[in-house]
């Protein structure tokens, strides 16, 4: 039976949603299925596109707002914290108030915050927009899943999960394709207009193509609000520390330790309260089981490795003086490779194949990172097409099957743990991304110092090559500087700058090698788990045959 008008349609039992708050899934006409697929494409990209624009242009936005870059770096932290924890509120909010009320309300709030930022640009309004954008991103990713579930027939519903979590990954490479001139119009108000326009466009599409209704019921328990008020600040503290730690430096700034220490009792209070509740918001015992902890660790490790694309390769190219407009072709390749990764993941998706997909994705990321370990000061974007395409391919080959694997575990355990799984998976990806940038950034700083020290040991004043390099610098500056002492000092300074530049490039090579090692270690660990489980299953089968 096909839906013509929802008011005249009675949903069959098999069309009922598996999860509370989800819309029904009736049969649709082909044209309507296609419309839902296009709506999913829009909401999936829009969920991350706005934040990607801000992240890509953080340095420029900091200058326009009159703040330091380190201060502006808290904006991605706020977004990650709100996106990672949004499920705590939104899953039950949809069940109690309905999908349209929650999603449309957040889109209106996002557009309103964007207009406030446009009219009154400041750090406080930027923080407001990032917080609302984080909540809205989580809602739009879920909206993408719902639209795809309407687009796919029942037998292909797992593909809705796979594509639903993969499409948002396109936000970052597509944001890199937007010309800087368009974003920087009228003191970067162009960026705020694009964000606001995306929110209004998604709102218009969701109103024009509404989802089928969902069953509503009282979902929130009295202690749920307390858990939310404890958990969100704890995650926010961790995210802020991860974002600014490498700028202020971990051991030089006491308040970083104070912030982490403040998060500990908040987490502890959440665990103590949830363990004592009959119907907890976060199922601590289930998420702390060996299998789920192993899953979360693998998901976080892969996400940390994927930070090479957003930190390592970009840092390498920008250190060579390139700007975003010179990276467009590179990110076209990255976006296309992500689409290819989705297609391969969809074609090979079976429960028994998921571990092999994760292993393959990790190995591909390791290969791509390893290919970037021999960069020089003349490395240009076209030399990174293959390596970065491999990492983009590995991204979507991993994340979709990983979500499907976790969802299968949710169905086996019971839908009560769905909210817990979504929250923990989202945290592993969002906080894992921040942790990856923090790890790679800190490692890069340490390696720059090590390489600078090693290179400076060879800079002996009597070395003919050193003297020749200084003289080259002197000849370059001679037309503009007449004082001999100042000219000599500036010539030596140019040599020091060249040494620092080389140390920076060598450090980025070390970062790429670290990423390759992390990805390879993750693949080897998953292989070990697969072999261990197979041997254990064989042993149990042998014992069963004997009895």
Secondary structure in CASP SS format (residue, H / E / C, confidence):
PFRMAT SS
TARGET T0000
AUTHOR 0000-0000-0000
METHOD secondary structure of the structure
MODEL  1
X C 1.00
X C 1.00
X C 1.00
X C 1.00
X C 1.00
X H 1.00
X H 1.00
X H 1.00
X C 1.00
X C 1.00
X C 1.00
X C 1.00
X H 1.00
X H 1.00
X H 1.00
X C 1.00
X C 1.00
X C 1.00
X C 1.00
X C 1.00
X C 1.00
X C 1.00
X E 1.00
X C 1.00
X C 1.00
X C 1.00
X C 1.00
X C 1.00
X C 1.00
X H 1.00
X H 1.00
X H 1.00
X H 1.00
X H 1.00
X H 1.00
X H 1.00
X H 1.00
X H 1.00
X H 1.00
X H 1.00
X H 1.00
X H 1.00
X H 1.00
X H 1.00
X H 1.00
X H 1.00
X H 1.00
X H 1.00
X H 1.00
X H 1.00
X H 1.00
X H 1.00
X H 1.00
X H 1.00
X H 1.00
X H 1.00
X C 1.00
X H 1.00
X H 1.00
X H 1.00
X H 1.00
X H 1.00
X H 1.00
X H 1.00
X H 1.00
X C 1.00
X C 1.00
X C 1.00
X H 1.00
X H 1.00
X H 1.00
X H 1.00
X C 1.00
X H 1.00
X H 1.00
X H 1.00
X H 1.00
X H 1.00
X H 1.00
X H 1.00
X H 1.00
X H 1.00
X H 1.00
X H 1.00
X H 1.00
X C 1.00
X H 1.00
X H 1.00
X H 1.00
X H 1.00
X H 1.00
X H 1.00
X H 1.00
X H 1.00
X H 1.00
X H 1.00
X H 1.00
X C 1.00
X H 1.00
X H 1.00
X H 1.00
X H 1.00
X H 1.00
X H 1.00
X H 1.00
X H 1.00
X H 1.00
X H 1.00
X H 1.00
X H 1.00
X H 1.00
X H 1.00
X H 1.00
X H 1.00
X H 1.00
X H 1.00
X H 1.00
X H 1.00
X H 1.00
X C 1.00
X C 1.00
X C 1.00
X H 1.00
X H 1.00
X H 1.00
X H 1.00
X H 1.00
X H 1.00
X H 1.00
X H 1.00
X H 1.00
X H 1.00
X H 1.00
X H 1.00
X H 1.00
X H 1.00
X H 1.00
X H 1.00
X H 1.00
X H 1.00
X H 1.00
X H 1.00
X H 1.00
X H 1.00
X H 1.00
X H 1.00
X H 1.00
X H 1.00
X H 1.00
X H 1.00
X H 1.00
X C 1.00
X C 1.00
X H 1.00
X H 1.00
X H 1.00
X H 1.00
X H 1.00
X H 1.00
X H 1.00
X H 1.00
X H 1.00
X H 1.00
X H 1.00
X H 1.00
X H 1.00
X H 1.00
X H 1.00
X H 1.00
X H 1.00
X H 1.00
X H 1.00
X H 1.00
X H 1.00
X H 1.00
X C 1.00
X C 1.00
X C 1.00
X C 1.00
X H 1.00
X H 1.00
X H 1.00
X H 1.00
X C 1.00
X H 1.00
X H 1.00
X H 1.00
X H 1.00
X H 1.00
X H 1.00
X H 1.00
X H 1.00
X H 1.00
X H 1.00
X H 1.00
X H 1.00
X H 1.00
X H 1.00
X H 1.00
X H 1.00
X H 1.00
X H 1.00
X H 1.00
X H 1.00
X H 1.00
X H 1.00
X H 1.00
X H 1.00
X C 1.00
X C 1.00
X C 1.00
X C 1.00
X C 1.00
X E 1.00
X C 1.00
X C 1.00
X C 1.00
X C 1.00
X C 1.00
X C 1.00
X C 1.00
X C 1.00
X C 1.00
X H 1.00
X H 1.00
X H 1.00
X H 1.00
X H 1.00
X H 1.00
X H 1.00
X H 1.00
X H 1.00
X H 1.00
X H 1.00
X H 1.00
X H 1.00
X H 1.00
X H 1.00
X H 1.00
X H 1.00
X H 1.00
X H 1.00
X H 1.00
X H 1.00
X H 1.00
X H 1.00
X H 1.00
X H 1.00
X C 1.00
X C 1.00
X C 1.00
X C 1.00
X C 1.00
X H 1.00
X H 1.00
X H 1.00
X H 1.00
X H 1.00
X H 1.00
X H 1.00
X H 1.00
X H 1.00
X H 1.00
X H 1.00
X H 1.00
X H 1.00
X H 1.00
X H 1.00
X H 1.00
X H 1.00
X H 1.00
X H 1.00
X H 1.00
X H 1.00
X H 1.00
X H 1.00
X C 1.00
X C 1.00
X C 1.00
X C 1.00
X C 1.00
X C 1.00
X C 1.00
X H 1.00
X H 1.00
X H 1.00
X H 1.00
X C 1.00
X C 1.00
X H 1.00
X H 1.00
X H 1.00
X H 1.00
X H 1.00
X H 1.00
X H 1.00
X H 1.00
X H 1.00
X H 1.00
X H 1.00
X H 1.00
X H 1.00
X H 1.00
X H 1.00
X H 1.00
X H 1.00
X H 1.00
X H 1.00
X H 1.00
X H 1.00
X H 1.00
X H 1.00
X H 1.00
X H 1.00
X H 1.00
X H 1.00
X H 1.00
X H 1.00
X H 1.00
X C 1.00
X C 1.00
X C 1.00
X C 1.00
X H 1.00
X H 1.00
X H 1.00
X H 1.00
X H 1.00
X H 1.00
X H 1.00
X H 1.00
X H 1.00
X H 1.00
X H 1.00
X H 1.00
X H 1.00
X H 1.00
X H 1.00
X H 1.00
X H 1.00
X H 1.00
X H 1.00
X H 1.00
X H 1.00
X H 1.00
X H 1.00
X H 1.00
X C 1.00
X C 1.00
X C 1.00
X H 1.00
X H 1.00
X H 1.00
X H 1.00
X H 1.00
X H 1.00
X H 1.00
X H 1.00
X H 1.00
X H 1.00
X H 1.00
X H 1.00
X H 1.00
X H 1.00
X H 1.00
X H 1.00
X H 1.00
X H 1.00
X H 1.00
X H 1.00
X H 1.00
X C 1.00
X C 1.00
X C 1.00
X C 1.00
X C 1.00
X C 1.00
X C 1.00
X C 1.00
X C 1.00
X H 1.00
X H 1.00
X H 1.00
X H 1.00
X H 1.00
X H 1.00
X H 1.00
X H 1.00
X H 1.00
X H 1.00
X H 1.00
X H 1.00
X H 1.00
X H 1.00
X H 1.00
X H 1.00
X H 1.00
X H 1.00
X H 1.00
X H 1.00
X H 1.00
X H 1.00
X H 1.00
X H 1.00
X H 1.00
X H 1.00
X H 1.00
X H 1.00
X H 1.00
X H 1.00
X H 1.00
X H 1.00
X H 1.00
X C 1.00
X H 1.00
X H 1.00
X H 1.00
X H 1.00
X H 1.00
X H 1.00
X H 1.00
X H 1.00
X H 1.00
X H 1.00
X H 1.00
X H 1.00
X H 1.00
X H 1.00
X H 1.00
X H 1.00
X H 1.00
X H 1.00
X H 1.00
X H 1.00
X H 1.00
X H 1.00
X H 1.00
X H 1.00
X H 1.00
X H 1.00
X H 1.00
X H 1.00
X H 1.00
X H 1.00
X H 1.00
X H 1.00
X H 1.00
X H 1.00
X H 1.00
X H 1.00
X H 1.00
X H 1.00
X H 1.00
X H 1.00
X H 1.00
X H 1.00
X C 1.00
X C 1.00
X C 1.00
X C 1.00
X C 1.00
X C 1.00
X C 1.00
X H 1.00
X H 1.00
X H 1.00
X H 1.00
X H 1.00
X H 1.00
X H 1.00
X H 1.00
X H 1.00
X H 1.00
X H 1.00
X H 1.00
X H 1.00
X H 1.00
X C 1.00
X C 1.00
X C 1.00
X C 1.00
X C 1.00
X C 1.00
X H 1.00
X H 1.00
X H 1.00
X H 1.00
X H 1.00
X H 1.00
X H 1.00
X H 1.00
X H 1.00
X H 1.00
X H 1.00
X H 1.00
X H 1.00
X H 1.00
X H 1.00
X H 1.00
X H 1.00
X H 1.00
X H 1.00
X H 1.00
X H 1.00
X H 1.00
X H 1.00
X H 1.00
X H 1.00
X H 1.00
X H 1.00
X H 1.00
X H 1.00
X H 1.00
X H 1.00
X H 1.00
X H 1.00
X H 1.00
X H 1.00
X H 1.00
X H 1.00
X H 1.00
X H 1.00
X H 1.00
X H 1.00
X H 1.00
X H 1.00
X H 1.00
X H 1.00
X H 1.00
X H 1.00
X H 1.00
X H 1.00
X H 1.00
X H 1.00
X H 1.00
X H 1.00
X H 1.00
X H 1.00
X H 1.00
X H 1.00
X H 1.00
X H 1.00
X H 1.00
X H 1.00
X H 1.00
X H 1.00
X C 1.00
END
